[in-house]
Amino acid sequence: MHVVAVVASLALLAGCSSSPKDHPAQPSTASSSATASPSAPSPTPPGLQRFYAQKPTWKGCGDGFRCARIVVPLDYSAPTGATITIAVNRRPADSKSKRIGALVVNPGGPGASGLNYARAADGIVTSRLLKRFDLVGFDPRGVGASSPVRCLNDPENDVFLAADGSPDISAEEERIVQLSQLFVQRCREHSGALIAHLSTRDTARDLDVLRGVLGDPQLYYLGKSYGTYLGETYAELFPHRVGRLVLDGVVDPSLSSDAANRVQALGFERALAAFAADCVKRSSCPYRGSQATALAAIARLLDRVDVHPLAADRGRPLTQALAELGVAFGLYDKSFWSLLREALSKAENGDGSALLTMSDLYDDRDEHGHYTTNAIAAQYAVNCSDRPEEKDLATVRSFSDRLQAEAPHFGAYLGWSSLPCAYWPYPPAVGPHPVRAAGAKPILLVGTTRDPATPYAEAQAVEKQLQSARLLTYVGDGHTAYRGSSSCIDDAVDGYLIEGKLPAAGKRCK
């Protein structure tokens, strides 16, 4: 999907308002992922002392938060060269006498704002954690207020997102190729050197600079969705800097682009099946009969919209791609299911407005046609920097056809979704691989059995990869589990972060 993280609130407050530093004008050919992982503790990685020793100016920025900017190298293999800035906010612990340290949070994406996420403090962590930790959010490099990557403008984003994401004929294939190439071209034109240095490994190095600037000898961290990938990468690069890491909605870093799309397509299919089974039991459901009947009807609706987009009240038609995004949005959290039932009811009656609204929420598009974040650009830039993509269209087509057979509602769309990365100008220096993090302290993984975006199998796989991982399972629906509806999950996560106490092996919560 274009955006794979939906943060806890749909109305999060804005973070620090200072303007990001301009991007350097000339690209560097050196890869920032080339630095070897440290095998032993080191006070400061070589050549980076001035970054770790910096003393940012913290200023009040509302609601008890203080905001600052830290400076990091654009290219970690050339630390004396160009720099970029990372925007950070911090809510001090409620109890000075019982304060443990800083807890850094990341909501995922890639492309979601950690500044905005931290602003929803009461919704993303418990009062127990707010008492013991400073809550720290940051916009990762390329995101939001941190030297943001820029690609398409608003009208171009509208065209890109609405285009047929599951081409059936050669003309549609040519169109998706053109749009994918235009996306990358615009990234190069508008972001310059920055797009060569947006990998997760780059951000993990920024995260360690942030830890050093905060004054903590080890990292305490809560990462969700893609934020788990960042946490895993941090543990791989800095195993002896791991304090307590909670990774909720786990991403498997060993998966190729195709494998990741397949796992996610199947995850959304499972979530849609759970929704359909629930839907047919309710009077507000537009479908009657069995789960299978409802699933078949939704598939027919998506097929109809592919041929005849639905009218909507915003002057834009609901295309198949936008409809799929709207449906996907409704599957991220069980509390959204009522919205999805209503939107499908309207769509079955020829009105695509509600599904279009849900699609716009997914992509941070406001009612005036403005994309309020750069999440679309950032997600592609980071994913393309982390995973190589197949350029041969025959291979892409064949994979998409196979995936459509396995996942009839989302397969073809996700099969083609990574095509812009086929034209990304900088291949990943380090491709998909298992993480080990030998020497790291215990890391807590949280997996949800029917998570649509980061399926449970990924959490199980990463538990086997990380040498010190423990998996806590939530048996239920929705994307991520901590601060959802399970006090069992919340208590276990809090116990680990505050006391270092891991839940029992194999623990399952409802």
C-alpha positions as CSV (number, residue, x, y, z in Angstrom):
1,M,0.0,0.0,0.0
2,H,1.1,3.6,-0.5
3,V,1.0,4.2,3.3
4,V,1.2,1.3,5.7
5,A,0.8,3.0,9.0
6,V,-2.3,4.6,10.4
7,V,-1.4,6.4,13.7
8,A,-3.5,6.2,16.8
9,S,-5.6,9.4,16.2
10,L,-7.0,10.9,13.1
11,A,-6.6,14.4,14.6
12,L,-3.1,14.6,16.0
13,L,-1.7,18.0,16.8
14,A,1.1,19.4,14.7
15,G,4.7,19.1,16.0
16,C,7.5,21.7,16.0
17,S,6.8,24.4,13.4
18,S,10.3,25.5,12.6
19,S,11.3,25.2,8.9
20,P,13.5,22.3,7.8
21,K,17.0,23.1,6.5
22,D,17.4,23.2,2.8
23,H,18.7,20.1,1.1
24,P,22.3,20.1,-0.3
25,A,22.4,20.8,-4.0
26,Q,24.9,18.2,-5.2
27,P,24.4,14.4,-4.7
28,S,27.1,12.2,-3.2
29,T,28.0,8.9,-4.7
30,A,29.1,7.3,-1.4
31,S,26.6,5.1,0.4
32,S,25.8,5.9,4.0
33,S,25.1,2.2,4.6
34,A,28.7,1.1,4.0
35,T,29.9,1.7,7.5
36,A,30.5,-1.6,9.3
37,S,28.3,-2.5,12.3
38,P,30.2,-2.1,15.6
39,S,31.1,-5.4,17.3
40,A,31.7,-3.8,20.7
41,P,30.5,-0.8,22.7
42,S,32.0,2.5,21.7
43,P,31.4,5.8,23.4
44,T,31.1,7.5,20.1
45,P,31.4,6.1,16.5
46,P,34.6,7.3,14.9
47,G,34.4,10.7,13.2
48,L,31.0,11.6,14.7
49,Q,32.0,13.2,18.0
50,R,30.7,16.6,17.1
51,F,27.2,15.2,16.3
52,Y,27.0,13.2,19.6
53,A,28.3,16.1,21.6
54,Q,26.0,18.8,20.3
55,K,23.8,20.7,22.7
56,P,20.6,21.6,20.9
57,T,18.4,24.5,22.1
58,W,15.2,23.2,23.6
59,K,12.3,25.6,23.5
60,G,8.7,25.3,24.7
61,C,6.3,24.4,21.9
62,G,3.0,23.9,23.6
63,D,1.2,21.3,25.7
64,G,4.2,20.8,28.0
65,F,6.5,19.8,25.1
66,R,9.9,21.1,24.3
67,C,11.2,21.1,20.7
68,A,14.7,21.2,19.2
69,R,16.6,20.3,16.1
70,I,19.7,18.1,15.9
71,V,22.2,18.0,13.2
72,V,23.3,14.8,11.5
73,P,25.5,13.9,8.5
74,L,23.7,13.6,5.2
75,D,26.2,10.8,4.4
76,Y,27.6,8.9,7.4
77,S,30.5,7.7,5.3
78,A,31.4,11.4,4.8
79,P,30.7,13.0,8.2
80,T,32.7,16.1,7.4
81,G,30.5,16.8,4.5
82,A,26.9,18.1,4.1
83,T,24.5,17.9,7.0
84,I,20.7,17.7,7.5
85,T,18.5,18.4,10.5
86,I,16.2,16.2,12.5
87,A,13.2,17.7,14.3
88,V,12.6,16.4,17.8
89,N,10.0,17.0,20.6
90,R,10.1,15.9,24.2
91,R,7.5,15.7,27.0
92,P,9.2,15.5,30.3
93,A,8.4,12.6,32.7
94,D,5.6,13.4,35.1
95,S,7.7,12.3,38.1
96,K,11.2,13.7,38.3
97,S,12.1,11.4,41.2
98,K,11.0,8.2,39.5
99,R,12.2,9.1,36.0
100,I,14.0,6.3,34.2
101,G,15.1,8.1,31.0
102,A,13.8,8.9,27.6
103,L,11.4,6.7,25.6
104,V,11.7,7.4,21.9
105,V,8.6,6.5,19.8
106,N,8.1,5.9,16.1
107,P,4.6,5.3,14.5
108,G,5.8,3.7,11.3
109,G,5.1,4.4,7.7
110,P,7.7,4.9,6.5
111,G,6.7,8.5,6.3
112,A,4.6,9.0,9.4
113,S,5.5,11.9,11.7
114,G,6.9,10.9,15.1
115,L,6.4,14.5,16.2
116,N,2.7,14.2,15.7
117,Y,2.7,10.8,17.2
118,A,4.3,11.9,20.4
119,R,1.8,14.8,20.7
120,A,-0.9,12.1,21.2
121,A,1.0,11.0,24.3
122,D,-2.1,10.0,26.4
123,G,-3.3,7.7,23.6
124,I,-0.1,6.0,22.6
125,V,1.4,5.1,26.0
126,T,-0.1,4.6,29.4
127,S,0.0,7.1,32.3
128,R,2.5,4.7,34.0
129,L,5.0,5.2,31.2
130,L,4.4,9.0,31.1
131,K,5.2,9.1,34.8
132,R,8.6,7.3,34.4
133,F,9.8,8.4,31.0
134,D,10.4,11.5,29.0
135,L,8.4,10.8,25.8
136,V,10.4,11.7,22.7
137,G,9.2,11.9,19.1
138,F,11.1,12.7,16.0
139,D,10.5,13.0,12.3
140,P,12.9,10.6,10.6
141,R,15.2,12.1,7.9
142,G,13.1,12.8,4.8
143,V,9.9,13.0,6.7
144,G,7.8,16.0,7.7
145,A,9.9,18.6,9.5
146,S,13.2,16.8,9.1
147,S,14.7,17.8,5.8
148,P,11.7,16.3,3.9
149,V,11.9,14.5,0.6
150,R,9.7,16.1,-2.0
151,C,8.5,14.4,-5.2
152,L,5.0,15.0,-6.8
153,N,2.9,18.1,-6.3
154,D,-0.7,17.9,-5.2
155,P,-2.3,17.5,-8.6
156,E,0.4,15.0,-9.6
157,N,-0.3,13.0,-6.5
158,D,-4.0,12.9,-7.3
159,V,-3.2,11.4,-10.8
160,F,-0.6,9.0,-9.4
161,L,-2.9,7.6,-6.7
162,A,-6.0,7.3,-8.8
163,A,-4.3,5.5,-11.7
164,D,-5.1,1.9,-12.4
165,G,-3.0,0.0,-10.0
166,S,-3.8,-3.4,-11.5
167,P,-3.3,-3.0,-15.3
168,D,-5.2,-5.4,-17.5
169,I,-4.1,-4.2,-20.9
170,S,-0.9,-2.9,-22.4
171,A,-2.1,0.8,-22.4
172,E,-2.7,0.6,-18.7
173,E,0.7,-0.9,-18.2
174,E,2.3,1.8,-20.2
175,R,0.5,4.4,-18.0
176,I,1.7,2.9,-14.7
177,V,5.2,2.8,-16.0
178,Q,5.1,6.4,-17.1
179,L,3.7,7.5,-13.7
180,S,6.3,5.5,-11.9
181,Q,9.1,7.0,-13.9
182,L,7.6,10.5,-13.4
183,F,7.5,9.9,-9.7
184,V,11.2,9.1,-9.5
185,Q,12.1,12.0,-11.9
186,R,10.3,14.4,-9.6
187,C,12.0,13.1,-6.5
188,R,15.4,13.7,-8.2
189,E,14.4,17.2,-9.4
190,H,12.9,18.3,-6.0
191,S,15.1,16.5,-3.5
192,G,18.6,16.2,-5.0
193,A,21.2,14.6,-2.8
194,L,18.8,13.6,-0.1
195,I,17.3,10.7,-2.0
196,A,20.6,8.9,-2.0
197,H,20.6,8.8,1.8
198,L,17.1,7.8,3.0
199,S,17.6,4.2,3.9
200,T,16.5,2.7,7.3
201,R,20.2,2.2,8.1
202,D,20.7,6.0,7.7
203,T,17.8,6.7,10.1
204,A,19.0,4.1,12.6
205,R,22.3,6.0,12.8
206,D,20.3,9.2,13.3
207,L,18.5,7.5,16.1
208,D,21.7,6.7,17.9
209,V,22.9,10.3,17.6
210,L,19.5,11.3,19.1
211,R,20.1,8.8,22.0
212,G,23.5,10.3,22.6
213,V,22.2,13.9,22.5
214,L,19.4,12.9,25.0
215,G,22.2,11.7,27.3
216,D,21.1,8.1,27.6
217,P,23.7,5.3,27.5
218,Q,21.2,2.9,26.0
219,L,18.1,3.3,23.9
220,Y,14.5,2.8,25.2
221,Y,12.2,2.6,22.2
222,L,8.6,1.9,21.2
223,G,8.3,1.3,17.4
224,K,5.2,0.3,15.6
225,S,4.7,-1.1,12.1
226,Y,7.7,0.2,10.0
227,G,9.0,1.5,13.3
228,T,9.8,-2.1,14.1
229,Y,12.0,-2.3,11.1
230,L,13.8,0.8,12.3
231,G,14.2,-0.8,15.7
232,E,15.5,-4.1,14.3
233,T,18.0,-2.2,12.2
234,Y,19.1,-0.2,15.2
235,A,19.7,-3.4,17.2
236,E,21.7,-4.8,14.3
237,L,23.9,-1.8,14.0
238,F,24.2,-1.0,17.7
239,P,23.5,-4.2,19.7
240,H,25.3,-2.9,22.8
241,R,23.2,0.3,22.8
242,V,19.9,-1.6,23.1
243,G,18.2,-0.9,26.4
244,R,14.6,-2.0,26.1
245,L,13.0,-2.1,22.7
246,V,9.3,-2.8,22.1
247,L,8.5,-3.6,18.4
248,D,4.7,-3.8,17.8
249,G,3.3,-4.8,14.4
250,V,6.6,-6.5,13.3
251,V,8.1,-6.1,9.8
252,D,10.4,-8.9,8.6
253,P,13.5,-7.3,7.2
254,S,14.5,-10.5,5.4
255,L,11.6,-10.3,2.9
256,S,12.2,-9.2,-0.7
257,S,9.9,-6.6,-2.1
258,D,7.7,-9.2,-3.8
259,A,7.6,-11.4,-0.6
260,A,6.7,-8.4,1.5
261,N,3.9,-7.4,-0.9
262,R,2.6,-11.0,-0.9
263,V,2.6,-11.2,2.9
264,Q,0.7,-7.9,3.1
265,A,-1.8,-8.9,0.4
266,L,-2.6,-12.1,2.3
267,G,-2.8,-10.1,5.5
268,F,-5.4,-7.7,4.1
269,E,-7.3,-10.7,2.7
270,R,-7.5,-12.2,6.1
271,A,-8.6,-8.9,7.6
272,L,-11.3,-8.4,4.9
273,A,-12.6,-12.0,5.6
274,A,-12.9,-11.2,9.3
275,F,-14.7,-7.9,8.4
276,A,-17.1,-9.8,6.0
277,A,-17.9,-12.4,8.6
278,D,-18.8,-9.7,11.1
279,C,-20.6,-7.5,8.5
280,V,-23.2,-10.1,7.4
281,K,-24.4,-10.3,11.1
282,R,-25.3,-6.6,11.2
283,S,-28.3,-4.8,9.9
284,S,-26.1,-2.0,8.6
285,C,-24.2,-4.3,6.3
286,P,-25.0,-4.0,2.6
287,Y,-24.5,-7.7,2.1
288,R,-26.7,-10.7,3.2
289,G,-25.9,-14.3,3.5
290,S,-22.5,-15.7,4.3
291,Q,-18.9,-14.4,4.6
292,A,-18.2,-15.8,1.1
293,T,-21.2,-14.0,-0.3
294,A,-20.0,-10.7,1.1
295,L,-16.4,-11.2,-0.1
296,A,-17.6,-12.1,-3.6
297,A,-19.8,-8.9,-3.7
298,I,-16.9,-6.7,-2.6
299,A,-14.8,-8.2,-5.4
300,R,-17.5,-7.5,-7.9
301,L,-17.7,-3.9,-6.7
302,L,-14.0,-3.4,-7.2
303,D,-14.2,-4.9,-10.7
304,R,-17.1,-2.6,-11.6
305,V,-15.2,0.5,-10.3
306,D,-12.3,-0.6,-12.5
307,V,-14.4,-0.2,-15.6
308,H,-16.8,2.6,-14.4
309,P,-15.4,4.8,-11.6
310,L,-18.1,6.0,-9.2
311,A,-19.2,9.6,-8.9
312,A,-18.2,11.3,-5.6
313,D,-19.1,14.6,-4.0
314,R,-15.6,16.1,-4.2
315,G,-15.5,16.4,-8.0
316,R,-13.1,13.4,-8.3
317,P,-14.3,10.0,-9.3
318,L,-13.7,6.9,-7.2
319,T,-11.3,4.7,-9.2
320,Q,-10.5,1.1,-8.4
321,A,-7.2,2.1,-6.9
322,L,-8.8,4.7,-4.6
323,A,-11.5,2.2,-3.7
324,E,-8.9,-0.3,-2.6
325,L,-7.2,2.3,-0.5
326,G,-10.5,3.2,1.1
327,V,-11.3,-0.4,1.9
328,A,-7.7,-1.0,3.3
329,F,-8.1,2.0,5.5
330,G,-11.2,0.5,7.0
331,L,-9.4,-2.7,7.9
332,Y,-6.6,-1.1,10.0
333,D,-8.6,-1.0,13.1
334,K,-11.8,-2.8,14.1
335,S,-13.3,0.5,15.3
336,F,-13.2,1.5,11.6
337,W,-15.5,-1.3,10.5
338,S,-18.7,0.7,10.9
339,L,-17.2,3.4,8.6
340,L,-16.4,0.7,6.1
341,R,-19.9,-0.8,6.2
342,E,-21.4,2.6,5.5
343,A,-18.9,3.4,2.7
344,L,-19.6,0.1,1.0
345,S,-23.4,0.6,1.3
346,K,-23.1,4.0,-0.4
347,A,-20.8,2.6,-3.1
348,E,-23.2,-0.2,-3.9
349,N,-25.8,2.5,-4.5
350,G,-23.5,4.4,-6.8
351,D,-22.0,6.9,-4.4
352,G,-18.3,6.7,-4.0
353,S,-17.9,9.7,-1.7
354,A,-17.4,7.8,1.6
355,L,-14.8,5.4,0.2
356,L,-13.0,8.4,-1.4
357,T,-13.0,10.2,2.0
358,M,-11.4,7.1,3.6
359,S,-8.9,6.9,0.8
360,D,-8.0,10.6,1.4
361,L,-7.6,10.0,5.1
362,Y,-5.2,7.1,4.2
363,D,-3.1,9.5,2.1
364,D,-3.3,12.6,4.3
365,R,-5.3,14.6,1.6
366,D,-7.5,17.4,3.0
367,E,-10.8,18.6,1.5
368,H,-9.1,21.4,-0.3
369,G,-6.9,19.0,-2.4
370,H,-3.7,19.5,-0.4
371,Y,-1.6,16.6,0.9
372,T,-0.9,17.7,4.4
373,T,2.2,15.5,4.8
374,N,4.9,14.2,2.5
375,A,4.2,10.6,3.6
376,I,3.7,9.3,0.0
377,A,7.1,10.6,-1.1
378,A,8.8,9.4,2.0
379,Q,7.4,5.9,1.9
380,Y,8.6,5.3,-1.6
381,A,11.9,6.9,-1.0
382,V,12.7,4.8,2.1
383,N,11.3,1.5,0.7
384,C,13.2,2.0,-2.6
385,S,16.3,2.7,-0.6
386,D,15.9,-0.5,1.4
387,R,14.7,-3.1,-1.1
388,P,15.5,-3.6,-4.8
389,E,12.6,-4.0,-7.3
390,E,12.2,-6.0,-10.4
391,K,12.4,-4.0,-13.6
392,D,11.3,-6.6,-16.1
393,L,7.6,-6.0,-16.7
394,A,6.9,-9.6,-17.8
395,T,8.2,-10.7,-14.4
396,V,6.1,-8.1,-12.6
397,R,3.0,-9.1,-14.5
398,S,3.5,-12.8,-13.8
399,F,4.0,-12.1,-10.1
400,S,0.9,-9.9,-10.0
401,D,-1.2,-12.5,-11.7
402,R,-0.1,-15.2,-9.2
403,L,-0.7,-12.9,-6.3
404,Q,-4.2,-12.0,-7.6
405,A,-5.0,-15.7,-7.6
406,E,-4.0,-15.9,-3.9
407,A,-5.5,-12.6,-2.8
408,P,-8.4,-11.7,-5.1
409,H,-9.2,-8.3,-3.5
410,F,-5.7,-6.8,-3.1
411,G,-3.2,-9.1,-5.0
412,A,-2.9,-7.3,-8.3
413,Y,-2.8,-3.9,-6.7
414,L,0.0,-4.8,-4.4
415,G,1.8,-6.8,-7.0
416,W,2.3,-3.6,-9.0
417,S,2.6,-1.3,-6.1
418,S,6.4,-1.1,-5.8
419,L,7.1,-0.4,-9.5
420,P,8.5,3.1,-8.9
421,C,11.4,1.4,-7.0
422,A,12.4,-0.3,-10.3
423,Y,13.5,3.1,-11.5
424,W,15.1,4.4,-8.3
425,P,18.6,5.7,-9.2
426,Y,20.4,4.4,-6.1
427,P,20.3,0.6,-5.5
428,P,20.3,-0.5,-1.8
429,A,23.8,-1.0,-0.4
430,V,22.3,-3.6,2.0
431,G,19.3,-5.5,0.7
432,P,16.8,-7.7,2.6
433,H,18.5,-10.0,5.2
434,P,17.7,-11.6,8.5
435,V,18.6,-9.6,11.6
436,R,20.6,-11.1,14.5
437,A,21.7,-8.3,16.9
438,A,24.1,-10.6,18.7
439,G,24.8,-9.2,22.2
440,A,21.7,-7.1,22.4
441,K,19.6,-7.2,25.6
442,P,16.2,-8.9,25.3
443,I,13.8,-7.2,22.8
444,L,10.0,-7.5,23.1
445,L,8.0,-8.2,19.9
446,V,4.2,-7.8,19.8
447,G,2.3,-9.5,17.1
448,T,-1.5,-9.5,16.3
449,T,-2.9,-12.7,14.8
450,R,-5.1,-10.9,12.2
451,D,-3.0,-7.8,11.6
452,P,-3.7,-6.8,8.0
453,A,-0.6,-4.7,7.3
454,T,2.1,-6.6,9.3
455,P,0.8,-10.1,9.4
456,Y,1.6,-12.3,12.5
457,A,3.9,-14.5,10.5
458,E,6.4,-11.7,10.3
459,A,6.5,-11.4,14.0
460,Q,7.1,-15.2,14.3
461,A,9.9,-15.0,11.7
462,V,11.7,-12.1,13.4
463,E,11.5,-13.9,16.8
464,K,13.6,-16.6,15.2
465,Q,16.0,-14.2,13.7
466,L,16.8,-11.9,16.7
467,Q,18.8,-13.8,19.2
468,S,17.3,-12.1,22.2
469,A,13.7,-11.6,21.1
470,R,10.5,-12.6,23.0
471,L,7.1,-12.6,21.2
472,L,4.0,-11.4,22.9
473,T,0.8,-12.3,21.0
474,Y,-2.5,-10.5,20.7
475,V,-5.3,-12.7,19.5
476,G,-7.5,-10.4,17.5
477,D,-7.9,-7.9,14.7
478,G,-6.3,-4.6,13.8
479,H,-2.9,-3.2,13.1
480,T,-0.6,-3.2,16.2
481,A,-1.8,-4.0,19.7
482,Y,-0.3,-1.9,22.5
483,R,-2.8,0.8,23.7
484,G,-5.5,-0.9,21.7
485,S,-8.2,-2.8,23.7
486,S,-6.2,-5.3,25.7
487,S,-5.1,-4.5,29.2
488,C,-3.1,-7.7,29.1
489,I,-0.9,-6.4,26.3
490,D,-0.6,-3.0,27.9
491,D,0.4,-4.5,31.3
492,A,3.0,-6.7,29.7
493,V,4.6,-3.9,27.6
494,D,4.7,-1.6,30.6
495,G,6.2,-4.2,32.8
496,Y,9.0,-4.8,30.3
497,L,9.7,-1.1,29.8
498,I,9.6,-0.1,33.4
499,E,11.0,-3.1,35.2
500,G,12.8,-5.0,32.4
501,K,10.4,-8.0,33.0
502,L,9.7,-10.0,29.9
503,P,6.3,-11.7,29.6
504,A,6.3,-15.5,29.8
505,A,7.4,-17.3,26.7
506,G,4.4,-18.0,24.4
507,K,2.1,-15.5,26.3
508,R,-1.1,-14.8,24.4
509,C,-3.6,-12.0,25.2
510,K,-7.1,-11.2,24.1
